[in-house]
Amino acid sequence: MANKIDSNVTGLRFAEESALKQLPGSPVWYALEPNSYNDFGGQISTVARNPINPSRQRKKGVTTDLDASGGFNQDLTFDNTTRLLQGFFFADIREKKTTAPLNGAATAVTGVTGSSKTYAAAAGLTGFLANQLVLAQGFGVTANNGLKSVASASTATAVVVNETVVDEANPPATAKLTAVGYQFASETVDITLNGDLVRLSRASGTFDMTTLGLIPGEWVYLGGDAVGTQFADNRGFARVNAITATYIEFDKTSWDGVAEVGTGKTIRIFFGAVLKNEADPALIKRRTYQVERTLGADANGTMSEYLVGAVPNELSLNIAQADKVTIDLSFVAVDNEQRTGAQGVKTGTRPSLAPGAAFNTSSDFSRIKLALVSATDSSPVPLFAFATEMTLTVNNNVTPNKAIGVLGAFDTSAGTFEVGGNMTAYFADVQAVQAVRNNSDVTLDIIMLKKNFALLWDIPLLSLGDGRLAVEQDQAITLPLETNAAESKFAHTLLFQSFSYLPDVAGGV
């Protein structure tokens, strides 16, 4: 028997259950990257026997309860948390057309033909639009990766692109195609204004804007790298307010909108996968997981412990100056288990996690904007220019259901979906303080951008608390604020979005 086990030999993975406490026939154990743990495992409660007796001694007690829970902290990278976030939002992520969906069967790309510029599969490729921008990833030949534009609507077995590709008979299993944007035909869209709200309006042709699959509340990036694919004065991130066949209206923009025609331009627009807490009961989905922590090896193999029937409960996104972005995730479970090396870890596949760079808080932020909600202005004046720290929190208020005859819990109940947090901003004027006093409608969005991809968090409606100015000698005046979110006009409280591809002009480094 070993004298000790070091923490560095441990590992953390999770698998989604098919039913409470039940794994599917072939579970996939996805890797996580914990920096630290918070009370991971099961806490046993016992009650001692203490009868009246002349020896004045207690008798051995009995086990009465088990509380199973666990949490961990990890750095936030582009793709090490997104799959698990679905559990915290109690919803499925809304993806654009992809051959590798998070919640469906993957379509294997079986080959690439250079002469016809075609990506092929046995079936499953229908749904890529003509002029759609597609990101090709994971192919063995470099020329077959990167941003491609679709020449014509795909068939079940073929996606034809405009760019040069190279013959590749057997692409790796990880090869995939993902719709990340659209390029409008020349001179078919203009920028028009509805008051101070910005519209991307159809100027000619018959293209139906609703076929892009956008929903109110999600964000896009407008403009490509080439001058001919962007407007001169209207370029950047924007939130969709309304969609019709002839226009997309934006109620938040990272620029001040002005009317502009698209003469001689083939404007590009980029979008991503959207995750939000859903208002429609049919779209609300509770996920339960088994969370596996390996504990090193005994004489017979790898030891492990599991949270079983684990429901995502609390999330905290931590943003501090001159640091990396981290995220705390915690679960409430109905049971926990331990397995010896002889028993081994539970069956299933354990794919490796592709290395990813953490987001830093110095150069990887495109935007943090707290502003008053406006129904008429897509670019209102922010309530502060700079912040020193920020935390965004989610709480599902999950509680275990206890019963006679059950050690642990037989199920869990979810409470109100609460979104809040706090921040400290540099004081510039009294507008933010007045917003606290007036209980004004406020909105917050955070965009983290690295290289050609981004993560976005949007709270459409919140109120502010605290607001007492901190004045210290020889220091800048700061303003601590509490944020309390509420259901918005889009019928959600919090939206998360991942952009798999953005053009260089978006500003990632």
BELMOPE-V600222 format. One record per backbone hydrogen bond with DSSP energy under -0.5 kcal/mol. CO is the residue of the C=O (numbers start at 1). NH is the residue of the N-H. E is the energy in kcal/mol with one decimal. If there is no record, write none. Layout:
# BELMOPE-V600222
{{CO/NH/E} {CO/NH/E}}
This chain:
# BELMOPE-V600222
{{6/9/-1.4} {7/10/-1.9} {11/294/-1.8} {12/32/-2.4} {13/292/-2.8} {14/30/-2.8} {15/290/-2.5} {16/24/-0.6} {19/22/-3.0} {22/18/-2.0} {22/19/-1.4} {24/27/-0.7} {27/29/-0.5} {27/349/-1.9} {28/30/-0.8} {30/14/-1.9} {33/75/-0.6} {36/73/-2.1} {38/71/-0.9} {41/69/-2.4} {42/44/-0.6} {43/67/-2.3} {45/64/-3.1} {45/65/-1.5} {47/62/-2.3} {49/59/-2.8} {51/53/-0.5} {53/56/-1.6} {59/49/-1.3} {62/47/-2.4} {65/45/-2.7} {66/68/-0.6} {67/43/-2.8} {67/69/-0.5} {68/333/-2.5} {69/41/-2.2} {70/331/-3.0} {71/38/-2.9} {72/329/-2.6} {73/35/-4.5} {73/36/-1.1} {74/327/-2.7} {75/77/-0.7} {76/359/-1.8} {81/85/-1.8} {82/86/-0.8} {83/86/-0.8} {84/87/-1.2} {84/88/-0.9} {85/89/-2.0} {86/90/-0.8} {86/91/-1.9} {90/285/-2.4} {93/95/-0.9} {94/274/-2.6} {97/179/-3.0} {99/107/-3.1} {101/104/-0.6} {106/108/-0.6} {108/110/-0.7} {108/122/-0.5} {111/120/-3.0} {112/114/-0.5} {112/168/-2.4} {113/117/-0.7} {113/118/-2.0} {117/161/-2.6} {118/113/-2.7} {119/159/-2.3} {120/110/-1.8} {120/111/-1.2} {125/128/-0.9} {127/129/-0.6} {128/154/-2.5} {129/132/-1.8} {131/183/-2.3} {132/134/-0.5} {132/150/-2.7} {133/180/-2.9} {133/181/-1.4} {134/136/-0.6} {134/148/-3.3} {135/137/-0.5} {135/178/-1.7} {136/146/-2.9} {137/176/-2.6} {140/142/-0.5} {141/144/-1.7} {142/145/-1.9} {146/136/-2.6} {148/134/-3.4} {149/162/-2.2} {150/131/-2.7} {156/125/-2.1} {157/121/-1.6} {158/155/-2.2} {159/119/-2.6} {160/151/-2.8} {160/152/-0.8} {168/112/-2.2} {172/175/-1.9} {176/137/-2.4} {177/99/-2.3} {178/135/-3.1} {180/271/-2.3} {181/133/-2.4} {182/184/-0.5} {182/269/-2.5} {185/188/-1.4} {188/203/-3.2} {188/204/-1.1} {190/192/-0.6} {190/201/-2.6} {191/260/-2.2} {192/199/-2.8} {193/195/-0.6} {194/196/-0.5} {194/197/-1.8} {196/378/-1.5} {197/194/-2.9} {198/250/-3.5} {199/192/-2.3} {199/201/-0.9} {200/248/-1.8} {201/190/-2.5} {207/209/-0.7} {208/211/-1.7} {209/212/-1.6} {210/213/-1.3} {215/218/-1.9} {218/240/-3.4} {220/238/-2.3} {221/223/-0.6} {221/270/-2.9} {222/236/-1.6} {226/229/-2.1} {227/230/-1.3} {228/266/-2.6} {229/224/-1.0} {229/268/-2.3} {234/231/-0.6} {236/222/-2.9} {237/254/-2.2} {238/220/-2.7} {239/251/-1.5} {239/252/-0.8} {240/217/-3.0} {242/249/-3.0} {245/209/-2.0} {246/202/-3.4} {247/244/-2.7} {248/200/-2.8} {249/241/-3.9} {249/242/-1.3} {250/198/-1.2} {252/239/-2.6} {255/257/-0.7} {260/191/-3.6} {262/187/-0.6} {262/265/-2.2} {265/187/-2.4} {265/267/-0.6} {267/184/-3.0} {268/223/-3.2} {269/182/-2.6} {270/221/-2.4} {273/498/-2.0} {274/94/-4.0} {275/496/-3.6} {276/278/-0.5} {279/281/-0.5} {280/283/-2.3} {280/284/-0.7} {281/284/-0.7} {285/287/-0.5} {288/17/-2.9} {289/310/-3.0} {290/15/-2.1} {290/292/-0.6} {291/307/-2.1} {292/13/-2.5} {292/294/-0.5} {293/305/-2.0} {294/11/-0.9} {296/295/-0.5} {296/303/-3.3} {301/298/-2.7} {303/295/-2.8} {304/339/-3.0} {305/293/-2.8} {306/308/-0.6} {306/337/-2.0} {307/291/-1.8} {308/334/-1.9} {308/335/-1.5} {310/289/-2.3} {311/332/-2.2} {313/396/-2.6} {314/330/-2.2} {315/394/-2.6} {316/318/-0.6} {316/328/-2.6} {317/319/-0.6} {317/392/-2.0} {318/326/-1.7} {319/390/-3.0} {320/323/-0.7} {323/361/-3.2} {325/76/-2.5} {326/318/-3.0} {327/74/-2.2} {328/316/-2.1} {329/72/-2.4} {330/313/-2.9} {330/314/-0.7} {331/70/-1.7} {332/311/-2.9} {333/68/-0.6} {334/409/-1.9} {335/308/-3.0} {337/306/-2.7} {339/304/-2.1} {340/344/-2.3} {349/29/-3.3} {352/354/-0.6} {359/325/-2.9} {360/364/-0.9} {364/366/-0.6} {364/449/-2.3} {367/447/-3.0} {369/371/-0.5} {369/445/-1.7} {370/383/-3.5} {371/443/-2.9} {376/196/-1.4} {378/253/-2.7} {381/372/-0.5} {386/426/-2.4} {388/321/-1.7} {389/424/-2.1} {390/319/-2.9} {391/422/-1.5} {392/317/-3.3} {393/420/-2.1} {394/315/-2.6} {395/418/-2.8} {396/415/-2.0} {399/413/-2.6} {400/402/-0.7} {401/410/-2.2} {401/411/-0.8} {403/406/-1.6} {406/408/-0.7} {411/401/-3.4} {413/399/-2.5} {416/418/-1.0} {418/395/-2.5} {419/485/-2.6} {420/393/-2.5} {421/483/-2.5} {422/391/-2.9} {423/481/-3.1} {424/388/-3.1} {424/389/-1.1} {425/479/-3.3} {429/428/-0.6} {429/432/-0.6} {430/434/-2.7} {431/435/-1.9} {432/436/-1.4} {433/437/-2.0} {434/438/-2.8} {435/440/-2.2} {436/439/-1.2} {440/442/-0.5} {441/373/-2.5} {442/462/-2.4} {443/371/-2.3} {444/459/-3.3} {445/369/-2.4} {446/457/-2.6} {447/366/-2.2} {447/367/-1.5} {447/449/-0.5} {448/455/-2.4} {450/453/-2.1} {452/502/-1.7} {453/450/-2.5} {454/499/-2.9} {455/448/-3.1} {456/497/-2.4} {457/446/-2.8} {458/460/-0.6} {458/495/-2.2} {459/444/-2.3} {461/486/-2.1} {462/442/-2.4} {463/484/-2.2} {465/467/-0.6} {465/482/-1.9} {467/469/-0.7} {468/480/-0.7} {469/471/-0.7} {470/472/-0.6} {470/478/-1.8} {472/475/-1.8} {477/427/-2.5} {478/470/-2.9} {479/425/-2.3} {480/467/-2.1} {481/423/-2.4} {482/465/-2.3} {483/421/-1.0} {484/463/-2.3} {488/491/-2.0} {492/488/-1.7} {494/277/-1.3} {495/458/-2.7} {496/275/-3.1} {497/456/-2.7} {498/273/-2.2} {498/500/-0.7} {499/454/-1.8} {503/506/-1.8} {504/507/-1.9}}
